[in-house]
Every structure is written in structure tokens, then in C-alpha cells.
Amino acid sequence: MKYSVDIEAGNALVNKLKKKAPSIGGFNGMMEIPLGYEQPLLVSGADGVGTKINICSIAFDYTTIGIDLVAMCVNDVICSGAKPLYFLDYISTRTIDARVEDILSGIIKGCEIAEMELLGGETAEHYTATDYDLAGFCTGIVEKYDIVDGSSIRAGDKIIGIESSGLHSNGYSLVNNLLLRNYIYYKEMPELLTPTTIYSQVVKELLNEVPVLGMAHITGGGIPENLPRCFPSSLAPKVDYSSWERPELFNKIQEAGDIEESEMRRVFNLGIGFCLVIPEEVVIDTQGIISNHGMKSWVIGEVIDGSGRPN
């Protein structure tokens, strides 16, 4: 058994990927602050893909999980109104192989979608590792007076939900257990590997065209745990869960696992991957912009006085 790091394989991979990500391979990465900002603030976020990586192993497909990694970080950063600037990644693996290349190619693709640069990262070989582990780090930029922090939200404002592409990268611990207990094969639910939607392009246009008062990335904890995070303490979201089309995948999971509705709402996004809080008078314009980006959206609720989480 080989216990040393395969330096040649690592160098070969970096040289191959530099054609699409020319900044990688150095001791560090650098980027100038874009011109035109008066009081620029850097906004950073870090995340992973959780146990969705187990589905990659079952399906022998690691080509899209890198997009998930980028999406989980970018979608958090843009909630403050920031434009993504650059990304760093960390990959832990037993050996540098073709699957690592697939993961990194997905990361590069995700960065292209988010219109940001992959500055570098770390691919670490651990000879005791039994699977891959991923972490991502995104930095964006926003003008100080353009920060979206929820402070302008008022009772009566509307909540827009933008469709998800599926589970995104949350709820997979429950799904993995469900597949194992019920002897369900991956081929019966191939949509489990659909990559997480990256919302940065549509959010960028929305910020330029309509007053966006608050934003929430719907991840682990679902709407009940994530939507209130962009609200002032004196206000709360009132959500109508019948107002959008729930993708069939979630119904399959709920039926196979005999999962209570309350748990479904707190584990999965249920078809809503990103939420906006906007004044009522710009609902039509907002949904028009979202539609132009090829996404569905719904008015899923409104802002009410009081505190607390939606059911």
C-alpha cells in the first residue's frame, strides 16, 4: 500500500485544469477590488455538500457535485446583496483520481455560472479516507449602502419563492437512510443528483431593477428555519404551503419514509430554493424578471407583525 502523496498526479491535474482556471496552482490567489465602489464590503461564506456525496458514490457520478459546492456558498453570500468575486475549495480524498477531476471540473463550471473566479484551493490525500469530503469558500462584494439586511421589511410586504431544482444539497442524511431501509435503488430516483441551482445571475438583475428588502437561501431547516433569518425581530413570515407546485420527488420521499408534514417542511426545501421579500407593487415586475431567467416563482406568503417561524 502506498502511503505517500502522489505529487506527480497532483501536478498533472492542476496543469490540466489551469486551462479553465488560470489562477490556480500558486501559493495563494489574488484579486483586485473592482473599480467603482465607494465603500466596498467583502462578504464571505463557507459550506459543504453534506451526505449528498454518498449518492455520487452509489451512482458512480461525481460530475455535478462541484456545482453543488459552489451553489451552497454563493447562494448564502448573495443574500446580503453581494456580487460573487472568487471561490476557494478543499477536497479530501484517498487518492487523486478521475473522480477528483470530475469534482473540480464541476467547481469550475459552478464558478462560470456564478460569474466568479476560482482562485485556488487544497486537494489533500489521506490514505485512510474511505470517501471524498468537500468544502467551499466564497467571497463577494457589496457597496455598504446597498446591503440587503431586512431592515426595510414592513408588514404587508410579499414573499416570493423561486423554484429549486430538487433537494439541492440538504436532507440527504434522511434520504440515504431511506434508501437503505427501503431497499430503494438510485435508478428509481435519478433526480437526487440534480445539481443545486445557482441564483446569483437572477438576483443580480433583480437588485438592479426592483427594491429587494430581504433574501433567504432555503437550505437545511427548510423555510421555517431559514426565511425568518432575514426578518427584523418584530416581524414574521406567513407562508402558504399550497401556493406552489411541490415537485413529485418530495412526495415520493414522504410516502416511502412515512414522514410527517412538519418534518418534511423542516428538512427539505419542498421546491422553493430561494426567497425574496419585496413590496407588493413590484410583484409582477419581479416575477417577470425571474421568468426571463427560465425559472418559476410564486407569491408564497406575506409579512405580518409579530415574531416566530412559519409552520
C-alpha positions as CSV (number, residue, x, y, z in Angstrom):
1,M,0.0,0.0,0.0
2,K,1.2,3.5,-0.9
3,Y,1.2,5.9,2.0
4,S,3.0,8.9,0.3
5,V,1.3,11.7,-1.5
6,D,1.2,11.4,-5.3
7,I,2.9,14.7,-6.3
8,E,3.0,13.9,-10.0
9,A,-0.7,13.1,-10.2
10,G,-1.5,16.4,-8.3
11,N,0.7,18.5,-10.6
12,A,-0.8,16.8,-13.7
13,L,-4.3,17.6,-12.5
14,V,-3.5,21.2,-11.8
15,N,-1.8,21.8,-15.1
16,K,-4.8,20.3,-16.9
17,L,-7.4,22.4,-15.0
18,K,-5.4,25.7,-15.4
19,K,-6.7,25.9,-19.0
20,K,-10.1,26.8,-17.5
21,A,-9.0,28.2,-14.1
22,P,-5.6,30.0,-14.8
23,S,-5.3,31.4,-11.3
24,I,-4.9,28.0,-9.5
25,G,-1.6,26.4,-8.7
26,G,0.2,29.2,-6.8
27,F,0.8,29.6,-3.1
28,N,-2.2,31.9,-2.9
29,G,-4.7,33.7,-5.0
30,M,-5.1,37.5,-5.6
31,M,-7.9,39.7,-6.9
32,E,-8.2,43.5,-7.2
33,I,-11.2,45.2,-5.7
34,P,-13.3,46.1,-8.7
35,L,-13.3,49.8,-9.6
36,G,-16.4,52.0,-9.0
37,Y,-17.1,51.1,-5.3
38,E,-17.1,53.9,-2.8
39,Q,-17.4,51.9,0.4
40,P,-16.9,48.2,-0.6
41,L,-17.6,45.5,1.9
42,L,-16.4,41.9,1.4
43,V,-19.0,39.2,2.2
44,S,-17.7,35.6,2.8
45,G,-19.4,32.3,3.3
46,A,-18.3,28.6,3.7
47,D,-20.3,25.4,3.2
48,G,-20.1,21.8,2.0
49,V,-22.4,19.3,0.3
50,G,-23.0,17.0,3.3
51,T,-24.0,13.4,2.6
52,K,-25.1,14.1,-1.0
53,I,-21.6,12.8,-1.7
54,N,-22.9,9.4,-0.8
55,I,-25.3,9.5,-3.7
56,C,-22.4,10.2,-6.0
57,S,-20.7,7.1,-4.8
58,I,-23.9,5.0,-5.3
59,A,-24.4,6.4,-8.8
60,F,-20.7,6.4,-9.7
61,D,-21.2,10.0,-10.9
62,Y,-19.2,12.9,-9.4
63,T,-19.7,15.3,-12.4
64,T,-22.2,17.7,-10.8
65,I,-21.3,17.7,-7.1
66,G,-18.8,20.5,-7.6
67,I,-21.6,22.7,-8.9
68,D,-23.5,21.9,-5.6
69,L,-20.5,23.0,-3.6
70,V,-20.3,26.4,-5.4
71,A,-24.0,26.9,-5.2
72,M,-24.3,26.3,-1.4
73,C,-21.7,29.0,-0.8
74,V,-22.7,31.5,-3.5
75,N,-26.4,31.4,-2.6
76,D,-25.6,32.3,1.0
77,V,-23.3,35.2,0.1
78,I,-25.8,36.8,-2.3
79,C,-28.4,37.1,0.4
80,S,-26.7,40.3,1.6
81,G,-26.8,41.7,-1.9
82,A,-23.2,40.8,-2.7
83,K,-21.8,40.0,-6.1
84,P,-19.6,36.9,-6.0
85,L,-16.0,37.6,-6.7
86,Y,-14.0,34.4,-6.1
87,F,-14.1,30.9,-4.7
88,L,-11.7,28.5,-2.9
89,D,-12.2,24.8,-2.4
90,Y,-11.0,22.0,-0.2
91,I,-11.1,18.3,-1.3
92,S,-10.1,15.4,0.9
93,T,-9.5,12.1,-0.9
94,R,-7.7,8.8,-0.6
95,T,-6.0,9.3,-4.0
96,I,-6.1,11.8,-6.8
97,D,-8.1,10.1,-9.5
98,A,-10.6,10.8,-12.3
99,R,-13.3,11.5,-9.8
100,V,-11.4,14.3,-8.3
101,E,-11.0,15.8,-11.7
102,D,-14.8,15.4,-12.2
103,I,-15.4,17.2,-8.9
104,L,-13.0,20.1,-9.8
105,S,-14.5,20.4,-13.3
106,G,-17.9,20.8,-11.6
107,I,-16.5,23.5,-9.3
108,I,-15.1,25.4,-12.4
109,K,-18.5,25.1,-14.1
110,G,-20.2,26.4,-11.0
111,C,-17.9,29.4,-10.9
112,E,-18.6,30.1,-14.5
113,I,-22.4,30.1,-13.8
114,A,-21.8,32.4,-10.8
115,E,-19.6,34.7,-12.8
116,M,-16.7,34.5,-10.4
117,E,-13.1,33.2,-10.4
118,L,-11.7,30.0,-8.9
119,L,-8.6,31.4,-7.2
120,G,-7.2,28.2,-5.7
121,G,-7.8,25.5,-3.1
122,E,-6.4,22.4,-1.5
123,T,-6.7,18.8,-2.6
124,A,-5.5,16.7,0.4
125,E,-4.7,13.0,0.1
126,H,-5.5,10.9,3.2
127,Y,-4.6,7.2,2.8
128,T,-7.2,6.3,5.5
129,A,-10.0,8.1,3.8
130,T,-12.9,6.0,2.6
131,D,-14.7,8.7,0.6
132,Y,-14.4,12.3,-0.6
133,D,-15.1,15.3,1.5
134,L,-15.7,18.8,0.1
135,A,-15.7,22.3,1.5
136,G,-16.0,25.6,-0.3
137,F,-15.3,29.2,0.5
138,C,-16.9,32.1,-1.4
139,T,-16.2,35.9,-1.2
140,G,-18.4,38.6,-2.7
141,I,-18.5,42.3,-2.7
142,V,-21.3,44.8,-2.0
143,E,-21.5,48.6,-1.6
144,K,-22.0,49.4,2.1
145,Y,-25.2,51.4,1.4
146,D,-26.6,48.6,-0.8
147,I,-26.5,45.9,1.8
148,V,-29.7,43.9,1.9
149,D,-30.3,43.2,5.6
150,G,-34.0,43.1,6.1
151,S,-34.2,46.4,8.0
152,S,-36.6,47.9,5.4
153,I,-39.1,45.0,5.6
154,R,-42.6,46.1,6.6
155,A,-45.8,44.3,7.4
156,G,-47.7,43.6,4.2
157,D,-44.7,43.0,2.0
158,K,-44.8,40.0,-0.2
159,I,-42.7,36.8,-0.1
160,I,-41.6,35.4,-3.5
161,G,-40.4,31.8,-3.7
162,I,-38.1,30.8,-6.6
163,E,-38.2,27.2,-7.6
164,S,-35.5,24.8,-6.6
165,S,-34.0,22.1,-8.9
166,G,-34.8,19.4,-6.4
167,L,-33.4,18.6,-3.0
168,H,-30.3,20.8,-3.7
169,S,-27.8,19.7,-1.1
170,N,-29.9,19.2,2.0
171,G,-31.8,16.4,3.6
172,Y,-29.5,13.7,2.3
173,S,-28.9,12.1,5.7
174,L,-32.6,11.2,5.8
175,V,-32.6,10.2,2.1
176,N,-29.6,7.9,2.5
177,N,-31.2,6.2,5.4
178,L,-34.5,6.0,3.5
179,L,-32.8,4.3,0.5
180,L,-31.0,1.8,2.8
181,R,-34.1,0.9,4.9
182,N,-36.5,0.5,2.0
183,Y,-34.1,-1.1,-0.5
184,I,-34.7,1.7,-3.0
185,Y,-32.2,1.9,-5.8
186,Y,-30.7,5.2,-7.0
187,K,-32.0,4.5,-10.5
188,E,-35.5,4.9,-9.1
189,M,-34.7,8.5,-8.1
190,P,-32.1,9.7,-10.5
191,E,-33.1,13.3,-9.8
192,L,-31.3,13.0,-6.4
193,L,-28.1,14.1,-8.2
194,T,-29.6,17.2,-10.0
195,P,-27.2,20.0,-9.0
196,T,-28.3,22.9,-6.8
197,T,-29.5,26.0,-8.6
198,I,-27.1,28.9,-8.5
199,Y,-29.3,32.1,-8.1
200,S,-26.6,34.8,-8.5
201,Q,-27.5,35.9,-12.0
202,V,-31.2,36.4,-11.4
203,V,-30.6,38.0,-8.1
204,K,-28.1,40.4,-9.7
205,E,-30.7,41.6,-12.2
206,L,-33.4,41.8,-9.5
207,L,-31.2,44.0,-7.3
208,N,-30.7,46.4,-10.3
209,E,-34.4,46.5,-11.2
210,V,-36.6,46.2,-8.1
211,P,-36.4,47.0,-4.4
212,V,-35.4,43.8,-2.8
213,L,-35.9,44.1,1.0
214,G,-34.7,40.6,2.2
215,M,-33.4,37.3,0.8
216,A,-33.1,33.8,2.2
217,H,-31.4,30.7,0.8
218,I,-33.6,27.8,1.7
219,T,-31.2,25.0,2.9
220,G,-31.2,22.7,5.9
221,G,-34.1,23.6,8.2
222,G,-36.3,24.4,5.2
223,I,-38.5,27.5,5.0
224,P,-39.3,27.6,8.8
225,E,-35.7,27.9,9.9
226,N,-34.2,30.0,7.0
227,L,-36.8,32.5,5.9
228,P,-37.0,34.3,9.4
229,R,-33.3,34.9,9.3
230,C,-33.7,37.8,7.0
231,F,-36.6,39.4,9.1
232,P,-36.5,42.0,11.8
233,S,-37.3,40.6,15.2
234,S,-40.7,42.4,15.3
235,L,-42.0,40.8,12.0
236,A,-42.6,37.3,10.8
237,P,-43.3,35.4,7.6
238,K,-46.8,33.9,6.9
239,V,-46.3,31.2,4.4
240,D,-49.0,29.4,2.4
241,Y,-47.5,25.9,1.5
242,S,-50.3,25.3,-1.0
243,S,-49.3,28.2,-3.2
244,W,-46.7,26.5,-5.3
245,E,-46.2,23.2,-7.1
246,R,-44.4,20.7,-4.9
247,P,-42.1,18.5,-7.1
248,E,-43.1,14.9,-7.2
249,L,-39.7,13.8,-5.7
250,F,-40.7,15.2,-2.3
251,N,-43.9,13.3,-2.4
252,K,-42.0,10.1,-3.2
253,I,-39.7,10.6,-0.3
254,Q,-42.6,11.5,2.1
255,E,-44.5,8.4,1.1
256,A,-41.6,6.0,1.2
257,G,-40.4,7.2,4.6
258,D,-43.9,7.8,6.1
259,I,-42.6,11.3,7.1
260,E,-44.8,13.7,8.8
261,E,-45.5,17.0,7.0
262,S,-43.9,19.1,9.8
263,E,-40.7,17.2,9.4
264,M,-40.7,17.5,5.6
265,R,-41.0,21.2,6.0
266,R,-38.0,21.4,8.4
267,V,-35.8,19.1,6.4
268,F,-36.4,19.9,2.8
269,N,-36.9,22.9,0.6
270,L,-40.1,21.4,-0.9
271,G,-39.5,23.0,-4.2
272,I,-38.5,26.5,-3.1
273,G,-34.8,27.2,-3.2
274,F,-34.6,30.9,-2.7
275,C,-36.9,33.5,-1.2
276,L,-37.3,37.3,-1.7
277,V,-39.2,39.9,0.3
278,I,-40.4,42.7,-1.9
279,P,-43.0,45.5,-1.8
280,E,-46.4,44.4,-3.1
281,E,-46.3,46.9,-6.0
282,V,-43.3,45.2,-7.7
283,V,-44.5,41.6,-7.6
284,I,-45.4,41.5,-11.3
285,D,-42.1,43.0,-12.4
286,T,-40.1,40.7,-10.0
287,Q,-41.8,37.6,-11.3
288,G,-41.3,38.7,-14.9
289,I,-37.5,39.0,-14.4
290,I,-37.4,35.6,-12.7
291,S,-39.3,34.1,-15.6
292,N,-36.9,35.6,-18.1
293,H,-34.2,33.6,-16.4
294,G,-36.1,30.4,-17.1
295,M,-37.3,29.9,-13.5
296,K,-40.7,29.6,-12.0
297,S,-41.8,31.7,-9.0
298,W,-44.8,32.1,-6.8
299,V,-46.1,34.6,-4.2
300,I,-45.9,32.1,-1.3
301,G,-46.7,34.5,1.6
302,E,-46.6,37.9,3.2
303,V,-45.0,39.7,6.1
304,I,-47.0,40.0,9.3
305,D,-46.5,41.7,12.7
306,G,-45.1,39.5,15.4
307,S,-42.2,37.1,15.7
308,G,-41.7,33.4,15.1
309,R,-41.3,30.9,12.4
310,P,-43.7,29.7,9.8
311,N,-45.1,26.3,10.2
